Amino acid sequence: MLAFVQSIDRFNSILGKAAGWCALIMMLAQAFSVVARYVFSYGLVSIQESVVYGHALIFLFGSAFILQQNQHVRVDIFYAAFTRRTRRIVDLISLLLFVVPVVGVIIWTSVPYVIRSWSVLESSAQAGGIPAVFLLKSAILVFAVSVGLQAIAISLRLIFRLPDPHWQGN
């Protein structure tokens, strides 16, 4: 069980690092785009679109990593005063009643959307844009699966009291 949970953690750590690289690439693309436009009066649609892609991928790939690191947004009015046991129960209920069902709905609704995009190898509607919209749309599924797996991994840690250095409920 611990090996399964740790493999999910490793996968989401890789996605988190990929999100970090997307941030760097997005920043460089935006800087290039600004310089090209305002210094040389020249712009590339594909570079401008890459900024949008990078922004999307930061959130889509980074979400599970943020959940894993317990750095997500939490309304902490009462939570900080709870006992460790109560925090574990609140975390478990929150993950199983809110995160997992929402992830399920996202997967259920996005699969046909992604399949349609792949069936036509959807590309940018803009001339000179990135011809890989289908890959960006596929990142929605990566997001949902990674967040769902991370929620399951955290739930298993909470239920079986497996070690987790990041989760407060432990």
N, CA and C atoms as an extended XYZ file, in Angstrom:
510
Properties=species:S:1:pos:R:3:atomname:S:1:resname:S:1:resid:I:1 pbc="F F F"
N         0.831       -1.194        0.000 N   MET     1
C         0.000        0.000        0.000 CA  MET     1
C         0.874        1.256        0.000 C   MET     1
N         1.887        1.266        0.850 N   LEU     2
C         2.774        2.427        0.920 CA  LEU     2
C         3.485        2.652       -0.408 C   LEU     2
N         3.879        1.575       -1.079 N   ALA     3
C         4.559        1.703       -2.383 CA  ALA     3
C         3.625        2.338       -3.414 C   ALA     3
N         2.350        1.961       -3.399 N   PHE     4
C         1.361        2.545       -4.312 CA  PHE     4
C         1.221        4.043       -4.062 C   PHE     4
N         1.088        4.412       -2.816 N   VAL     5
C         0.945        5.814       -2.435 CA  VAL     5
C         2.197        6.603       -2.825 C   VAL     5
N         3.358        6.025       -2.582 N   GLN     6
C         4.607        6.711       -2.922 CA  GLN     6
C         4.792        6.854       -4.429 C   GLN     6
N         4.292        5.894       -5.196 N   SER     7
C         4.399        6.019       -6.653 CA  SER     7
C         3.500        7.147       -7.164 C   SER     7
N         2.337        7.316       -6.559 N   ILE     8
C         1.472        8.454       -6.908 CA  ILE     8
C         2.180        9.760       -6.559 C   ILE     8
N         2.802        9.797       -5.395 N   ASP     9
C         3.542       10.992       -4.989 CA  ASP     9
C         4.670       11.313       -5.968 C   ASP     9
N         5.390       10.290       -6.405 N   ARG    10
C         6.489       10.516       -7.363 CA  ARG    10
C         5.956       11.062       -8.686 C   ARG    10
N         4.868       10.467       -9.170 N   PHE    11
C         4.260       10.928      -10.423 CA  PHE    11
C         3.850       12.393      -10.319 C   PHE    11
N         3.194       12.743       -9.220 N   ASN    12
C         2.738       14.124       -9.062 CA  ASN    12
C         3.888       15.082       -8.788 C   ASN    12
N         4.972       14.598       -8.210 N   SER    13
C         6.164       15.439       -8.064 CA  SER    13
C         6.764       15.759       -9.428 C   SER    13
N         6.761       14.789      -10.319 N   ILE    14
C         7.248       15.025      -11.681 CA  ILE    14
C         6.364       16.054      -12.381 C   ILE    14
N         5.045       15.912      -12.225 N   LEU    15
C         4.138       16.898      -12.822 CA  LEU    15
C         4.358       18.281      -12.220 C   LEU    15
N         4.618       18.342      -10.924 N   GLY    16
C         4.895       19.627      -10.273 CA  GLY    16
C         6.147       20.284      -10.823 C   GLY    16
N         7.179       19.480      -11.060 N   LYS    17
C         8.407       20.024      -11.660 CA  LYS    17
C         8.149       20.485      -13.085 C   LYS    17
N         7.335       19.736      -13.817 N   ALA    18
C         6.969       20.147      -15.183 CA  ALA    18
C         6.232       21.480      -15.154 C   ALA    18
N         5.368       21.663      -14.158 N   ALA    19
C         4.653       22.944      -14.025 CA  ALA    19
C         5.641       24.078      -13.771 C   ALA    19
N         6.657       23.819      -12.976 N   GLY    20
C         7.685       24.830      -12.733 CA  GLY    20
C         8.426       25.205      -14.006 C   GLY    20
N         8.748       24.206      -14.827 N   TRP    21
C         9.408       24.487      -16.107 CA  TRP    21
C         8.469       25.255      -17.035 C   TRP    21
N         7.179       24.951      -16.978 N   CYS    22
C         6.208       25.699      -17.782 CA  CYS    22
C         6.209       27.172      -17.386 C   CYS    22
N         6.363       27.440      -16.107 N   ALA    23
C         6.407       28.831      -15.647 CA  ALA    23
C         7.609       29.558      -16.237 C   ALA    23
N         8.750       28.905      -16.234 N   LEU    24
C         9.953       29.507      -16.804 CA  LEU    24
C         9.796       29.737      -18.301 C   LEU    24
N         9.323       28.732      -19.008 N   ILE    25
C         9.133       28.847      -20.451 CA  ILE    25
C         8.113       29.939      -20.764 C   ILE    25
N         7.036       29.987      -19.986 N   MET    26
C         6.016       31.015      -20.193 CA  MET    26
C         6.603       32.405      -20.003 C   MET    26
N         7.408       32.580      -18.979 N   MET    27
C         8.012       33.884      -18.713 CA  MET    27
C         8.937       34.294      -19.864 C   MET    27
N         9.768       33.361      -20.333 N   LEU    28
C        10.683       33.664      -21.433 CA  LEU    28
C         9.924       33.971      -22.723 C   LEU    28
N         8.870       33.212      -22.991 N   ALA    29
C         8.064       33.457      -24.190 CA  ALA    29
C         7.387       34.824      -24.119 C   ALA    29
N         6.890       35.177      -22.949 N   GLN    30
C         6.240       36.483      -22.798 CA  GLN    30
C         7.255       37.611      -22.977 C   GLN    30
N         8.436       37.462      -22.408 N   ALA    31
C         9.476       38.486      -22.566 CA  ALA    31
C         9.867       38.623      -24.039 C   ALA    31
N        10.057       37.491      -24.721 N   PHE    32
C        10.387       37.525      -26.140 CA  PHE    32
C         9.284       38.214      -26.935 C   PHE    32
N         8.042       37.869      -26.630 N   SER    33
C         6.902       38.442      -27.348 CA  SER    33
C         6.831       39.955      -27.170 C   SER    33
N         7.057       40.433      -25.959 N   VAL    34
C         7.007       41.871      -25.685 CA  VAL    34
C         8.136       42.593      -26.421 C   VAL    34
N         9.340       42.052      -26.342 N   VAL    35
C        10.474       42.682      -27.024 CA  VAL    35
C        10.248       42.676      -28.534 C   VAL    35
N         9.817       41.544      -29.072 N   ALA    36
C         9.584       41.456      -30.514 CA  ALA    36
C         8.517       42.443      -30.972 C   ALA    36
N         7.479       42.590      -30.197 N   ARG    37
C         6.378       43.468      -30.592 CA  ARG    37
C         6.748       44.942      -30.458 C   ARG    37
N         7.321       45.333      -29.330 N   TYR    38
C         7.526       46.756      -29.076 CA  TYR    38
C         8.870       47.280      -29.556 C   TYR    38
N         9.851       46.419      -29.738 N   VAL    39
C        11.147       46.877      -30.240 CA  VAL    39
C        11.239       46.685      -31.755 C   VAL    39
N        10.743       45.541      -32.225 N   PHE    40
C        10.890       45.223      -33.643 CA  PHE    40
C         9.571       45.271      -34.413 C   PHE    40
N         8.469       45.628      -33.752 N   SER    41
C         7.137       45.666      -34.387 CA  SER    41
C         6.823       44.342      -35.091 C   SER    41
N         7.128       43.257      -34.418 N   TYR    42
C         6.955       41.932      -34.990 CA  TYR    42
C         6.366       41.023      -33.921 C   TYR    42
N         5.436       40.190      -34.299 N   GLY    43
C         4.858       39.259      -33.347 CA  GLY    43
C         4.630       37.897      -33.960 C   GLY    43
N         4.759       36.887      -33.161 N   LEU    44
C         4.489       35.517      -33.591 CA  LEU    44
C         3.303       34.981      -32.797 C   LEU    44
N         2.285       34.559      -33.516 N   VAL    45
C         1.089       34.031      -32.864 CA  VAL    45
C         1.443       32.810      -32.026 C   VAL    45
N         2.310       31.950      -32.536 N   SER    46
C         2.647       30.723      -31.804 CA  SER    46
C         3.333       31.038      -30.471 C   SER    46
N         4.151       32.083      -30.433 N   ILE    47
C         4.796       32.467      -29.161 CA  ILE    47
C         3.750       33.008      -28.198 C   ILE    47
N         2.834       33.826      -28.698 N   GLN    48
C         1.778       34.362      -27.843 CA  GLN    48
C         0.880       33.246      -27.309 C   GLN    48
N         0.577       32.284      -28.167 N   GLU    49
C        -0.228       31.151      -27.712 CA  GLU    49
C         0.538       30.283      -26.717 C   GLU    49
N         1.848       30.179      -26.872 N   SER    50
C         2.627       29.361      -25.937 CA  SER    50
C         2.551       29.917      -24.520 C   SER    50
N         2.376       31.234      -24.401 N   VAL    51
C         2.193       31.834      -23.073 CA  VAL    51
C         0.881       31.342      -22.461 C   VAL    51
N        -0.164       31.300      -23.266 N   VAL    52
C        -1.464       30.810      -22.786 CA  VAL    52
C        -1.367       29.323      -22.429 C   VAL    52
N        -0.703       28.539      -23.275 N   TYR    53
C        -0.521       27.119      -22.997 CA  TYR    53
C         0.256       26.927      -21.690 C   TYR    53
N         1.343       27.682      -21.542 N   GLY    54
C         2.149       27.569      -20.330 CA  GLY    54
C         1.351       27.894      -19.083 C   GLY    54
N         0.545       28.947      -19.175 N   HIS    55
C        -0.292       29.337      -18.035 CA  HIS    55
C        -1.259       28.220      -17.675 C   HIS    55
N        -1.892       27.644      -18.682 N   ALA    56
C        -2.836       26.547      -18.432 CA  ALA    56
C        -2.131       25.342      -17.823 C   ALA    56
N        -0.953       25.001      -18.363 N   LEU    57
C        -0.245       23.820      -17.888 CA  LEU    57
C         0.293       23.987      -16.474 C   LEU    57
N         0.628       25.214      -16.094 N   ILE    58
C         1.059       25.441      -14.709 CA  ILE    58
C        -0.038       24.996      -13.746 C   ILE    58
N        -1.267       25.401      -14.022 N   PHE    59
C        -2.376       25.045      -13.141 CA  PHE    59
C        -2.768       23.583      -13.285 C   PHE    59
N        -2.829       23.090      -14.528 N   LEU    60
C        -3.278       21.713      -14.741 CA  LEU    60
C        -2.277       20.694      -14.211 C   LEU    60
N        -0.983       20.939      -14.389 N   PHE    61
C         0.034       19.997      -13.909 CA  PHE    61
C         0.415       20.234      -12.454 C   PHE    61
N         0.249       21.455      -11.973 N   GLY    62
C         0.684       21.784      -10.621 CA  GLY    62
C        -0.334       21.514       -9.532 C   GLY    62
N        -1.587       21.331       -9.892 N   SER    63
C        -2.647       21.195       -8.878 CA  SER    63
C        -2.457       19.992       -7.961 C   SER    63
N        -2.169       18.844       -8.522 N   ALA    64
C        -1.990       17.645       -7.688 CA  ALA    64
C        -0.758       17.779       -6.801 C   ALA    64
N         0.286       18.402       -7.332 N   PHE    65
C         1.500       18.621       -6.540 CA  PHE    65
C         1.201       19.537       -5.356 C   PHE    65
N         0.426       20.583       -5.584 N   ILE    66
C         0.046       21.502       -4.509 CA  ILE    66
C        -0.786       20.766       -3.457 C   ILE    66
N        -1.695       19.916       -3.897 N   LEU    67
C        -2.482       19.116       -2.954 CA  LEU    67
C        -1.568       18.180       -2.167 C   LEU    67
N        -0.635       17.547       -2.862 N   GLN    68
C         0.314       16.645       -2.205 CA  GLN    68
C         1.129       17.365       -1.134 C   GLN    68
N         1.553       18.569       -1.423 N   GLN    69
C         2.388       19.335       -0.501 CA  GLN    69
C         1.562       20.033        0.588 C   GLN    69
N         0.250       19.855        0.551 N   ASN    70
C        -0.669       20.469        1.508 CA  ASN    70
C        -0.553       21.998        1.477 C   ASN    70
N        -0.408       22.537        0.279 N   GLN    71
C        -0.285       23.983        0.103 CA  GLN    71
C        -1.516       24.575       -0.572 C   GLN    71
N        -2.573       23.805       -0.689 N   HIS    72
C        -3.802       24.280       -1.309 CA  HIS    72
C        -4.522       25.257       -0.385 C   HIS    72
N        -5.483       25.954       -0.941 N   VAL    73
C        -6.251       26.933       -0.163 CA  VAL    73
C        -7.226       26.192        0.739 C   VAL    73
N        -7.225       26.593        1.981 N   ARG    74
C        -8.136       25.989        2.951 CA  ARG    74
C        -8.712       27.129        3.791 C   ARG    74
N       -10.017       27.110        3.980 N   VAL    75
C       -10.635       28.078        4.873 CA  VAL    75
C       -10.391       27.551        6.277 C   VAL    75
N        -9.534       28.255        6.995 N   ASP    76
C        -8.952       27.726        8.228 CA  ASP    76
C        -9.509       28.399        9.481 C   ASP    76
N       -10.794       28.626        9.521 N   ILE    77
C       -11.383       29.301       10.676 CA  ILE    77
C       -11.328       28.400       11.911 C   ILE    77
N       -11.749       27.164       11.746 N   PHE    78
C       -11.799       26.241       12.870 CA  PHE    78
C       -10.711       25.173       12.813 C   PHE    78
N       -10.221       24.875       11.611 N   TYR    79
C        -9.326       23.749       11.380 CA  TYR    79
C        -8.088       23.789       12.270 C   TYR    79
N        -7.484       24.957       12.426 N   ALA    80
C        -6.246       25.065       13.214 CA  ALA    80
C        -6.469       24.680       14.677 C   ALA    80
N        -7.666       24.900       15.184 N   ALA    81
C        -7.956       24.590       16.584 CA  ALA    81
C        -8.362       23.125       16.787 C   ALA    81
N        -8.610       22.402       15.710 N   PHE    82
C        -9.015       21.001       15.815 CA  PHE    82
C        -7.868       20.144       16.333 C   PHE    82
N        -8.224       19.045       16.953 N   THR    83
C        -7.220       18.059       17.348 CA  THR    83
C        -6.716       17.350       16.094 C   THR    83
N        -5.615       16.678       16.234 N   ARG    84
C        -5.036       15.950       15.091 CA  ARG    84
C        -6.049       14.940       14.536 C   ARG    84
N        -6.735       14.237       15.417 N   ARG    85
C        -7.728       13.241       14.984 CA  ARG    85
C        -8.862       13.899       14.216 C   ARG    85
N        -9.365       15.034       14.698 N   THR    86
C       -10.454       15.743       14.029 CA  THR    86
C       -10.008       16.266       12.666 C   THR    86
N        -8.766       16.761       12.593 N   ARG    87
C        -8.244       17.227       11.296 CA  ARG    87
C        -8.184       16.071       10.302 C   ARG    87
N        -7.771       14.899       10.773 N   ARG    88
C        -7.722       13.727        9.888 CA  ARG    88
C        -9.114       13.399        9.349 C   ARG    88
N       -10.106       13.439       10.212 N   ILE    89
C       -11.482       13.134        9.804 CA  ILE    89
C       -11.992       14.183        8.817 C   ILE    89
N       -11.761       15.465        9.116 N   VAL    90
C       -12.191       16.544        8.217 CA  VAL    90
C       -11.504       16.416        6.857 C   VAL    90
N       -10.206       16.145        6.870 N   ASP    91
C        -9.468       15.988        5.617 CA  ASP    91
C       -10.003       14.811        4.812 C   ASP    91
N       -10.224       13.693        5.464 N   LEU    92
C       -10.712       12.500        4.779 CA  LEU    92
C       -12.098       12.749        4.172 C   LEU    92
N       -12.996       13.331        4.954 N   ILE    93
C       -14.345       13.616        4.456 CA  ILE    93
C       -14.279       14.613        3.296 C   ILE    93
N       -13.459       15.631        3.420 N   SER    94
C       -13.326       16.633        2.359 CA  SER    94
C       -12.821       16.007        1.063 C   SER    94
N       -11.814       15.162        1.177 N   LEU    95
C       -11.256       14.523       -0.018 CA  LEU    95
C       -12.270       13.594       -0.680 C   LEU    95
N       -12.924       12.770        0.123 N   LEU    96
C       -13.819       11.758       -0.437 CA  LEU    96
C       -15.174       12.304       -0.863 C   LEU    96
N       -15.656       13.350       -0.197 N   LEU    97
C       -16.972       13.889       -0.550 CA  LEU    97
C       -16.920       15.054       -1.533 C   LEU    97
N       -15.776       15.707       -1.641 N   PHE    98
C       -15.701       16.868       -2.524 CA  PHE    98
C       -14.703       16.675       -3.668 C   PHE    98
N       -13.469       16.361       -3.347 N   VAL    99
C       -12.439       16.295       -4.382 CA  VAL    99
C       -12.691       15.131       -5.343 C   VAL    99
N       -12.856       13.932       -4.829 N   VAL   100
C       -13.014       12.765       -5.695 CA  VAL   100
C       -14.259       12.877       -6.590 C   VAL   100
N       -15.429       13.277       -6.089 N   PRO   101
C       -16.581       13.425       -6.991 CA  PRO   101
C       -16.385       14.513       -8.055 C   PRO   101
N       -15.768       15.623       -7.693 N   VAL   102
C       -15.537       16.679       -8.684 CA  VAL   102
C       -14.585       16.178       -9.763 C   VAL   102
N       -13.552       15.477       -9.362 N   VAL   103
C       -12.621       14.893      -10.330 CA  VAL   103
C       -13.362       13.912      -11.242 C   VAL   103
N       -14.238       13.122      -10.673 N   GLY   104
C       -15.026       12.184      -11.482 CA  GLY   104
C       -15.875       12.905      -12.520 C   GLY   104
N       -16.504       13.995      -12.128 N   VAL   105
C       -17.313       14.781      -13.075 CA  VAL   105
C       -16.424       15.378      -14.166 C   VAL   105
N       -15.259       15.875      -13.785 N   ILE   106
C       -14.345       16.443      -14.779 CA  ILE   106
C       -13.917       15.372      -15.776 C   ILE   106
N       -13.578       14.195      -15.301 N   ILE   107
C       -13.188       13.114      -16.206 CA  ILE   107
C       -14.355       12.732      -17.109 C   ILE   107
N       -15.523       12.559      -16.510 N   TRP   108
C       -16.719       12.141      -17.253 CA  TRP   108
C       -17.057       13.128      -18.367 C   TRP   108
N       -16.972       14.409      -18.089 N   THR   109
C       -17.351       15.417      -19.085 CA  THR   109
C       -16.231       15.747      -20.067 C   THR   109
N       -14.983       15.551      -19.670 N   SER   110
C       -13.893       15.946      -20.556 CA  SER   110
C       -13.443       14.849      -21.516 C   SER   110
N       -13.726       13.602      -21.217 N   VAL   111
C       -13.297       12.521      -22.116 CA  VAL   111
C       -13.864       12.706      -23.529 C   VAL   111
N       -15.164       12.925      -23.705 N   PRO   112
C       -15.666       13.136      -25.078 CA  PRO   112
C       -15.059       14.388      -25.733 C   PRO   112
N       -14.851       15.412      -24.949 N   TYR   113
C       -14.255       16.664      -25.419 CA  TYR   113
C       -12.842       16.424      -25.951 C   TYR   113
N       -12.049       15.662      -25.213 N   VAL   114
C       -10.675       15.359      -25.609 CA  VAL   114
C       -10.673       14.403      -26.800 C   VAL   114
N       -11.555       13.420      -26.806 N   ILE   115
C       -11.623       12.467      -27.929 CA  ILE   115
C       -11.963       13.193      -29.229 C   ILE   115
N       -12.936       14.112      -29.168 N   ARG   116
C       -13.278       14.889      -30.373 CA  ARG   116
C       -12.082       15.683      -30.870 C   ARG   116
N       -11.357       16.266      -29.953 N   SER   117
C       -10.192       17.065      -30.324 CA  SER   117
C        -9.117       16.198      -30.975 C   SER   117
N        -8.882       15.024      -30.417 N   TRP   118
C        -7.892       14.108      -30.989 CA  TRP   118
C        -8.352       13.570      -32.343 C   TRP   118
N        -9.657       13.352      -32.499 N   SER   119
C       -10.159       12.753      -33.747 CA  SER   119
C        -9.885       13.641      -34.955 C   SER   119
N        -9.791       14.938      -34.748 N   VAL   120
C        -9.494       15.861      -35.855 CA  VAL   120
C        -8.103       16.471      -35.721 C   VAL   120
N        -7.335       16.016      -34.722 N   LEU   121
C        -6.030       16.607      -34.411 CA  LEU   121
C        -6.151       18.129      -34.399 C   LEU   121
N        -7.037       18.581      -33.541 N   GLU   122
C        -7.390       19.999      -33.467 CA  GLU   122
C        -6.154       20.881      -33.319 C   GLU   122
N        -6.147       21.936      -34.107 N   SER   123
C        -5.043       22.890      -34.033 CA  SER   123
C        -5.608       24.280      -33.789 C   SER   123
N        -4.741       25.241      -33.697 N   SER   124
C        -5.139       26.609      -33.398 CA  SER   124
C        -6.049       27.171      -34.488 C   SER   124
N        -6.987       27.979      -34.074 N   ALA   125
C        -7.854       28.668      -35.027 CA  ALA   125
C        -7.133       29.851      -35.664 C   ALA   125
N        -6.028       30.264      -35.094 N   GLN   126
C        -5.250       31.394      -35.596 CA  GLN   126
C        -4.212       30.918      -36.608 C   GLN   126
N        -4.050       31.680      -37.671 N   ALA   127
C        -2.990       31.374      -38.634 CA  ALA   127
C        -1.642       31.531      -37.930 C   ALA   127
N        -0.790       30.540      -38.054 N   GLY   128
C         0.508       30.582      -37.398 CA  GLY   128
C         0.475       30.175      -35.942 C   GLY   128
N        -0.678       29.694      -35.477 N   GLY   129
C        -0.791       29.271      -34.087 CA  GLY   129
C        -0.232       27.872      -33.872 C   GLY   129
N        -0.283       27.427      -32.644 N   ILE   130
C         0.248       26.105      -32.287 CA  ILE   130
C        -0.711       25.022      -32.794 C   ILE   130
N        -0.214       24.090      -33.597 N   PRO   131
C        -1.094       23.053      -34.156 CA  PRO   131
C        -1.292       21.866      -33.216 C   PRO   131
N        -1.476       22.124      -31.928 N   ALA   132
C        -1.580       21.024      -30.960 CA  ALA   132
C        -2.586       21.340      -29.859 C   ALA   132
N        -3.725       21.871      -30.222 N   VAL   133
C        -4.761       22.141      -29.219 CA  VAL   133
C        -5.212       20.835      -28.571 C   VAL   133
N        -5.196       19.761      -29.338 N   PHE   134
C        -5.605       18.462      -28.796 CA  PHE   134
C        -4.719       18.035      -27.627 C   PHE   134
N        -3.436       18.404      -27.656 N   LEU   135
C        -2.549       18.072      -26.536 CA  LEU   135
C        -2.883       18.904      -25.297 C   LEU   135
N        -3.183       20.178      -25.523 N   LEU   136
C        -3.566       21.032      -24.395 CA  LEU   136
C        -4.850       20.523      -23.748 C   LEU   136
N        -5.815       20.131      -24.572 N   LYS   137
C        -7.069       19.604      -24.028 CA  LYS   137
C        -6.836       18.286      -23.282 C   LYS   137
N        -5.864       17.513      -23.715 N   SER   138
C        -5.535       16.265      -23.017 CA  SER   138
C        -5.005       16.523      -21.619 C   SER   138
N        -4.415       17.683      -21.420 N   ALA   139
C        -3.900       18.041      -20.098 CA  ALA   139
C        -5.024       18.144      -19.065 C   ALA   139
N        -6.249       18.373      -19.527 N   ILE   140
C        -7.393       18.392      -18.608 CA  ILE   140
C        -7.553       17.020      -17.959 C   ILE   140
N        -7.410       15.977      -18.758 N   LEU   141
C        -7.503       14.618      -18.211 CA  LEU   141
C        -6.339       14.310      -17.287 C   LEU   141
N        -5.145       14.754      -17.659 N   VAL   142
C        -3.981       14.564      -16.792 CA  VAL   142
C        -4.237       15.227      -15.441 C   VAL   142
N        -4.788       16.440      -15.486 N   PHE   143
C        -5.134       17.173      -14.260 CA  PHE   143
C        -6.091       16.354      -13.401 C   PHE   143
N        -7.192       15.921      -13.990 N   ALA   144
C        -8.222       15.232      -13.218 CA  ALA   144
C        -7.705       13.918      -12.643 C   ALA   144
N        -6.990       13.154      -13.442 N   VAL   145
C        -6.464       11.874      -12.970 CA  VAL   145
C        -5.427       12.094      -11.870 C   VAL   145
N        -4.537       13.057      -12.067 N   SER   146
C        -3.488       13.279      -11.060 CA  SER   146
C        -4.066       13.785       -9.740 C   SER   146
N        -5.025       14.692       -9.800 N   VAL   147
C        -5.657       15.180       -8.561 CA  VAL   147
C        -6.450       14.053       -7.895 C   VAL   147
N        -7.163       13.278       -8.694 N   GLY   148
C        -7.917       12.157       -8.135 CA  GLY   148
C        -7.009       11.131       -7.468 C   GLY   148
N        -5.919       10.785       -8.138 N   LEU   149
C        -4.976        9.836       -7.542 CA  LEU   149
C        -4.346       10.399       -6.273 C   LEU   149
N        -4.032       11.694       -6.295 N   GLN   150
C        -3.428       12.282       -5.090 CA  GLN   150
C        -4.429       12.303       -3.940 C   GLN   150
N        -5.680       12.581       -4.238 N   ALA   151
C        -6.708       12.542       -3.188 CA  ALA   151
C        -6.845       11.137       -2.617 C   ALA   151
N        -6.781       10.130       -3.475 N   ILE   152
C        -6.844        8.744       -3.009 CA  ILE   152
C        -5.607        8.415       -2.172 C   ILE   152
N        -4.439        8.845       -2.631 N   ALA   153
C        -3.205        8.571       -1.880 CA  ALA   153
C        -3.253        9.206       -0.492 C   ALA   153
N        -3.705       10.442       -0.417 N   ILE   154
C        -3.796       11.120        0.886 CA  ILE   154
C        -4.833       10.423        1.762 C   ILE   154
N        -5.951       10.021        1.163 N   SER   155
C        -6.990        9.313        1.920 CA  SER   155
C        -6.452        8.008        2.483 C   SER   155
N        -5.701        7.269        1.679 N   LEU   156
C        -5.115        6.020        2.167 CA  LEU   156
C        -4.139        6.288        3.304 C   LEU   156
N        -3.369        7.356        3.180 N   ARG   157
C        -2.449        7.713        4.271 CA  ARG   157
C        -3.220        8.038        5.538 C   ARG   157
N        -4.317        8.749        5.386 N   LEU   158
C        -5.107        9.119        6.562 CA  LEU   158
C        -5.782        7.896        7.185 C   LEU   158
N        -6.329        7.025        6.359 N   ILE   159
C        -7.048        5.852        6.866 CA  ILE   159
C        -6.092        4.872        7.547 C   ILE   159
N        -4.964        4.590        6.879 N   PHE   160
C        -4.043        3.581        7.380 CA  PHE   160
C        -2.880        4.164        8.178 C   PHE   160
N        -2.961        5.475        8.429 N   ARG   161
C        -1.935        6.174        9.218 CA  ARG   161
C        -0.527        5.956        8.654 C   ARG   161
N        -0.439        6.041        7.328 N   LEU   162
C         0.859        5.941        6.669 CA  LEU   162
C         1.593        7.269        6.838 C   LEU   162
N         2.906        7.250        6.846 N   PRO   163
C         3.652        8.496        7.063 CA  PRO   163
C         3.471        9.476        5.909 C   PRO   163
N         3.342       10.749        6.257 N   ASP   164
C         3.227       11.823        5.263 CA  ASP   164
C         3.787       13.096        5.868 C   ASP   164
N         4.920       13.555        5.387 N   PRO   165
C         5.549       14.737        5.975 CA  PRO   165
C         4.820       16.038        5.679 C   PRO   165
N         3.909       16.034        4.712 N   HIS   166
C         3.288       17.283        4.273 CA  HIS   166
C         1.895       17.523        4.830 C   HIS   166
N         1.220       16.463        5.222 N   TRP   167
C        -0.195       16.587        5.549 CA  TRP   167
C        -0.384       16.851        7.036 C   TRP   167
N        -1.088       17.921        7.373 N   GLN   168
C        -1.276       18.316        8.767 CA  GLN   168
C        -2.118       17.332        9.558 C   GLN   168
N        -3.001       16.639        8.847 N   GLY   169
C        -3.908       15.733        9.533 CA  GLY   169
C        -3.220       14.490       10.070 C   GLY   169
N        -1.982       14.252        9.681 N   ASN   170
C        -1.275       13.044       10.123 CA  ASN   170
C        -0.833       13.121       11.554 C   ASN   170
